[in-house]
Amino acid sequence: MIRFIHTADIHFGMENYGRIDPKTGIHSRLLDFKKSLDTCINYAIEHKVDLFVFSGDAYKTAHPSPTQQKLLMNSFMQLYKANIPVVITVGNHDNPLSYGKANALDIFAHLPVDGFYVFSKPGSQIIETKSGPVQIVGIPWPNRHNISLNNPQFAQSIPELTKQISDSLAAIITNFAEKLDQTIPAILVGHLTVSSGVFSGSEKRAVYGQDPILLPSQLAIKPFDYVALGHLHRFQNLNKKGDIPIVYSGSIDRVDFGERKEDKGFCDVTIKKKYATDLQFIKLNTRPFIQVDVILVDTLDQTEQILTKLKEKPIKDAIVKITYTVAAHMTDSVDIKKIQKFCQQAMYLVGIIPIRSIQTRTHRNILKHEMNLETLLNTYFTSQEKLQKRSKQLTEKALRLDELKEVKEDQEE
């Protein structure tokens, strides 16, 4: 029986909301992500798990700051001190674009200590834990530099190259699986895109068509007991009905407002015996993202309408974004300073964003070129809801002005 923690997508460096903490000099969002990671690691140590599995994307970029590297090292070294082996696969955010450069997690493969197993290329490893051996197949984010292509000259376009990488990757996984011991617990750890996976938040901006994509059937193959994935930020088990779970643990904290409704956490997994795996998602107490959307009505005070909505939300220590919609015929009279003062209890106010509805313009198909001036004027005024009752009066005045114009022009001649 092997018990392990599965997590992914730490994303140290996601500092799009927040401020510098005056006590530490560190950005408040980096501290939030560090708190989530430490909660996960402390849970692993407290429950004396056999293994800690991290499925990629430790940082926002492949060039983390010294502060970010220091905080991640301090966290992972707690696992080393507790004698818990750490499996690490390299994610797309950890990988430099240039061939030959070290990735952001290579440092853990070169530490003069045992217990860190880094997969920057597809590989397999038998790891001895206090509960016995476990087989790991590690698959980092696939690209043409770390995946061997059968015919690299064949690809003539990005879609063709992506398909070649996907096909080669599926063959590599199958080849590793065939060489595993059928009697020893086995885990496939990867930073991958699965066809049935659901993107969320910032990951929706990924060019889905250019991700190498695998089918669930290409991952849930024996003798794997569990497939531990990273890359998609939402917790999801893509093989609930099968005996080999395919699981995205999700990110450990919210990256943007697209993830505001998602629970964040990590997975506590136990392989009780071959093809009998228990999975528990452990929720983390992360900082809430609260978005308040208000459609203003013109019969009430605009500022009070927004404040009323804010009072319904637990905005204390939260990251808050406010949008309010103003109808085309209304004047925007929102007191921004009053709303900002109320939001001082929030950790960070992203913005108070007005949305102005655009008035639909009616096409003047009812007006014809062959109409005389009086008919044109009368038809136009009658078609306007606000002018209908005065159409006759307005037509007469417009015709009178036209007559005066003609008289003036005759006098000038």
C-alpha positions, 0 to 999 in steps of 0.5 A: 500500500503506497500513499502519496500527495499529488499536486501541480501548477504552483506558479510562483510569480503570479503577481497580477493582483496584490501589493508588496507586504511591508513586513517581508518585502515580498509580493502578497500573492507570492506569499499566498501561493507559498502558504498554499504550498506549505499547507500541502507539504505540512499535510504530507509530513503530518500524514507521513506519506510515502511520496510527494508527486509534483506534476509541473509548472513550479513558476510563472516563467522559466526565469524565476527570480532568486526570491521565488527560487529560494521560497520553493527550495525552502518548501521542498527541502522540508520534504527532504528533511522528512525523508519523503521522496519528491517526484518532479516533472517539468511543465511548459512554464518551467521550460525555456524556449531556447534549445540547450538552456536549463529549465527552471527545475533542473537545480533539484536534479543536481543537488548533492542529496538523494530524494529528488527525481526530476523528469526533464525528458520522458523516463522511468524510475523505481523509487524505494519508499518506506512502504516499498517500491513504486514505479514512476514514468515521468513525462514532462511537457512535450515538445520537439526538443524532448520527444523523439520524432520518427520522421522529423523531416515530415512535418510541414506545418505546426498542426502536422508537427503537433500531431507527430509529437502527440503520436510519438508521445503516445508510443513512448508511454505505451513502450514504458508501460510494457516494460514495467513490473506488473506486480509493483505499484506504478504511477504515470506523472505528466504535464500534459493535455488530455482531450476531455480535460476542461481548461479554466481561467488563464489557461483558456488563453492557451492555443488549444489547437497547438497543444499536443493532445492525448486521449484518456485511453492512451494514458489509462493503460496497465500496469499504471495504478494512477495518472497524476497530471498537471497543466489544467488548473481545475481539479478533475478526474477524467476516468471516474468509471475506470480503475485507473484514475486520470487526475488533474490536481489543479492549481494550488491557488487562483491565478485569475478571475476565470478561476474564482468559482473553483475550489483549489487544493491537492490530492491525497492518493492511496494505492491499496493494491493493484488497480484499487486506488483511493483518491481524496481531494483536499481543499485549501483555504485560499484567498477569495476572488470576488467579482461584483456585477451590477446593472444600474437602474435609473430610479435609484442612486447609482453608488448606493446600488453598487454598495448594496451589492458589495455589502452582500459579499464577504470582501474582507481580505479578498481580491475584488473586481467591480463592474457596473452597467450603465444604460445608453440613456443614463448619465454615469454618476457613480461616486468612485471614491466612496466605493474605494473607501468601502473596499479598503477592507479588501486585500486588493481592489482590481478595478471599478469598471463601467460598462456602457450599453450601446444604443441600437441605431435603427436603420432608415429603410422607411425613407425613400429617395423619391420622397419630397421633403415634407414626406421625408420629414414627416416619415422620419419624425413619426419613426422616432419614438420620442418625436412621434407626438410632435411630428406634425409640428416639427415638420411644419417648422422644418419646412418653414426654415427651408422656406426662409433659407430659400428666401435668404438665398434669393435676396443674396443673389 
